[in-house]
Amino acid sequence: MSGGLASLTWRDGWPDAFPDPPIGDQTISGDAEALAAFSSRGPCDDRRIKPDVVAPGTDIVSAKSSRAPLRRFWGPFPGDGRYAYMGGTSMAAPLVSGCAALVREYYVKTRGHSPSAALLKATLVNSTRWLSADDSTADNPKAPNYNQGFGCVHVPSAIPNSSAPGLVLHFVDSWQTPALQFTQTGERFRWRVSVAAGVPLRFCLTWTDAPARSLQNNLNLVVEDPSQQKHVGNADLPQRLGPFDPENNVEVVRFDTPAAGDYLVQCFAYNLLKPPQDFALVVTGALAGSGLTPEQ
């Protein structure tokens, strides 16, 4: 990569902040598997995974006011003074916002559905690709971890598109359906989905939790594969405290090479402090049928 600060190391750019190897020796841009040195990392002090997702944020071509001095940017964009190179979370956040807009457009125009915030989040988290650089996997080599969360947003894996002809998306979004909302601890909803081999299979459950410190309404995700083996959400959560994740309002189950057959998906209310609780569930893969089939 060239332009902006791409050829510099983090030590060159910010010698006081990043004086030591290995981060100080890395180039600011160019490694698509590495995190920016200034990227926020988790966990929160209540043990929640953060960030949920990451996105590119170094040497991004950004709009530039004609009155803005070039010294405020990372470098000029050749041939067009209306743009310049810039970096920071202020670059990564709008990239994710743009991805969310594309996902919302898909649900509204293609699926005829008004999506909740939880559904947009579930779809983006479900899309992520795992970054492999040492600084991306330092505390845990599997998703999620405290450096990249669930990974880097990757829209070609989020929604059906021409680059992924075998990708099918099914979803449940209960924000406007009281009958699909949890009202008491112990409730569950189950669905069956038929899956073909050859395309990665992904499940993501999210919900907009009630405001307060730490998780208020604890939902959990369990997927039973065709061999009747059960897989819990966030199975590779670092420093987990039990068989289920009691701390996060995002849960994922993923199969890179799924066996063909029927999968049973269960979402249940492990503990509700402030009901009712709606939720969003997204499933992508080589799926059959027009949606998730409800089970008793």
SVG drawing of the C-alpha trace seen along z (x, -y; Angstrom):
<svg xmlns="http://www.w3.org/2000/svg" viewBox="-48 -28 59 66">
<polyline fill="none" stroke="black" stroke-width="0.4" points="0.0,0.0 1.2,-3.5 0.1,-7.0 -0.4,-8.9 1.7,-7.3 1.7,-3.8 5.4,-3.5 6.1,-4.5 6.3,-2.3 4.2,-3.1 7.4,-4.2 8.1,-6.6 4.6,-8.1 4.2,-8.2 7.6,-7.5 6.3,-8.3 3.2,-6.1 4.7,-3.1 8.4,-2.9 8.8,0.8 8.7,3.9 6.7,5.7 4.1,3.0 6.6,0.2 8.3,2.0 5.1,2.7 4.1,0.5 1.1,-1.7 -0.8,-0.2 -0.4,2.7 -1.0,5.8 -4.7,6.6 -4.5,9.2 -3.1,6.7 -4.9,4.2 -4.0,0.5 -1.8,-0.2 -4.3,-2.7 -7.2,-0.3 -9.3,0.0 -9.1,3.3 -11.2,5.0 -12.6,6.4 -14.9,3.9 -14.5,3.9 -17.7,6.0 -16.0,8.6 -18.0,8.0 -16.3,8.6 -15.3,5.3 -14.9,4.4 -17.7,6.4 -16.2,6.0 -13.3,4.1 -12.9,2.4 -10.0,0.7 -9.0,-2.7 -5.5,-3.6 -4.7,-5.6 -8.3,-5.8 -9.1,-8.3 -11.5,-10.8 -13.3,-14.0 -11.4,-17.2 -12.8,-20.7 -11.1,-23.2 -10.5,-25.3 -8.9,-22.4 -5.1,-22.6 -3.3,-19.5 -1.4,-19.2 -4.6,-18.0 -4.5,-14.9 -2.2,-12.0 -1.2,-13.1 -2.5,-14.5 -4.6,-12.4 -2.9,-12.6 -4.8,-14.6 -7.8,-15.7 -7.6,-18.3 -11.1,-17.4 -9.8,-14.3 -6.9,-13.3 -5.6,-10.4 -6.7,-10.1 -6.8,-7.5 -8.4,-6.7 -11.7,-5.3 -13.3,-8.2 -12.5,-6.3 -13.4,-2.8 -16.8,-3.8 -18.2,-5.3 -17.0,-2.2 -19.1,0.0 -22.0,-2.5 -21.9,-2.2 -21.9,1.6 -24.9,1.3 -26.7,-0.9 -26.2,1.8 -27.5,4.5 -30.6,2.4 -31.2,1.8 -31.2,5.6 -33.7,6.3 -36.0,3.4 -35.9,3.8 -35.2,7.5 -36.8,9.1 -39.6,6.5 -38.7,6.3 -38.1,3.3 -35.0,4.5 -34.3,3.8 -30.9,2.6 -30.3,6.0 -30.9,7.6 -28.4,5.2 -25.8,6.0 -26.4,9.7 -25.9,9.6 -22.7,7.7 -21.2,9.8 -22.3,12.9 -20.2,11.7 -16.9,11.2 -13.6,12.7 -11.0,13.6 -7.7,11.6 -4.6,13.8 -1.8,11.4 -0.1,11.8 -1.5,8.6 -5.0,9.7 -4.9,13.0 -2.6,12.3 -5.0,13.2 -7.0,15.9 -6.6,17.4 -10.3,18.1 -13.4,15.9 -14.3,13.9 -11.3,12.3 -10.4,9.0 -8.5,7.6 -10.8,7.9 -14.0,9.1 -15.7,11.4 -13.5,10.2 -13.5,7.7 -16.7,6.8 -16.9,8.5 -20.0,7.6 -19.7,10.3 -20.3,12.8 -23.1,10.8 -25.9,11.0 -26.6,13.0 -24.7,11.5 -23.3,12.4 -19.8,13.1 -21.3,15.8 -23.9,17.6 -24.4,20.4 -25.1,18.1 -28.6,18.1 -29.8,16.0 -32.6,16.9 -33.5,14.7 -35.8,14.1 -36.4,10.5 -38.9,10.3 -39.0,6.6 -42.4,6.2 -43.7,9.7 -44.7,10.0 -45.4,13.7 -41.7,14.2 -40.4,12.2 -39.2,13.7 -41.4,12.8 -40.0,15.1 -36.8,17.0 -36.7,20.5 -38.7,19.7 -37.3,21.0 -37.8,20.8 -36.6,23.5 -36.3,23.8 -35.0,26.4 -33.0,25.6 -31.9,27.9 -28.3,27.4 -26.2,28.6 -22.4,29.1 -19.9,26.8 -20.6,23.4 -19.6,22.2 -22.6,22.3 -23.0,19.5 -25.5,18.6 -25.6,15.3 -28.0,14.2 -28.1,10.6 -30.5,8.5 -30.7,4.9 -30.3,5.4 -32.0,3.2 -29.8,0.3 -27.7,0.8 -24.3,2.0 -23.5,5.6 -26.0,7.9 -29.6,7.6 -31.3,10.1 -29.2,13.2 -30.2,15.2 -28.3,18.1 -27.8,19.9 -27.5,23.7 -27.2,25.4 -27.6,29.2 -25.9,30.6 -27.1,33.7 -25.1,36.0 -27.0,34.6 -23.9,32.9 -24.7,29.6 -22.7,26.4 -23.2,23.4 -22.8,19.8 -19.4,18.2 -17.8,21.6 -14.3,20.2 -15.0,17.2 -11.8,16.4 -11.9,16.9 -15.5,18.2 -17.2,18.9 -19.4,21.8 -21.0,23.7 -23.0,20.7 -21.9,17.1 -23.4,15.0 -21.8,11.7 -22.5,10.8 -25.5,9.9 -23.9,11.4 -23.5,15.1 -22.2,17.0 -21.9,20.6 -19.9,21.4 -19.2,24.4 -16.4,23.9 -17.2,27.3 -20.7,28.2 -22.1,31.7 -25.2,31.8 -28.5,32.4 -30.9,30.8 -29.7,28.5 -31.8,27.6 -31.4,24.0 -32.5,23.1 -32.6,19.6 -33.6,19.6 -33.9,17.1 -31.3,18.1 -32.2,15.2 -34.5,12.2 -34.3,9.2 -36.2,6.8 -38.7,8.5 -40.0,8.6 -36.9,9.1 -36.9,9.2 -34.0,10.6 -32.6,11.2 -31.2,14.4 -29.3,14.7 -28.3,17.9 -26.3,18.0 -25.0,21.0 -26.2,23.4 -29.7,23.4 -32.9,25.0 -36.4,23.7 -37.8,20.2 -36.9,19.7 -36.4,21.3 -39.0,23.9 -40.5,23.5 -40.2,26.5 -42.0,27.2"/>
</svg>
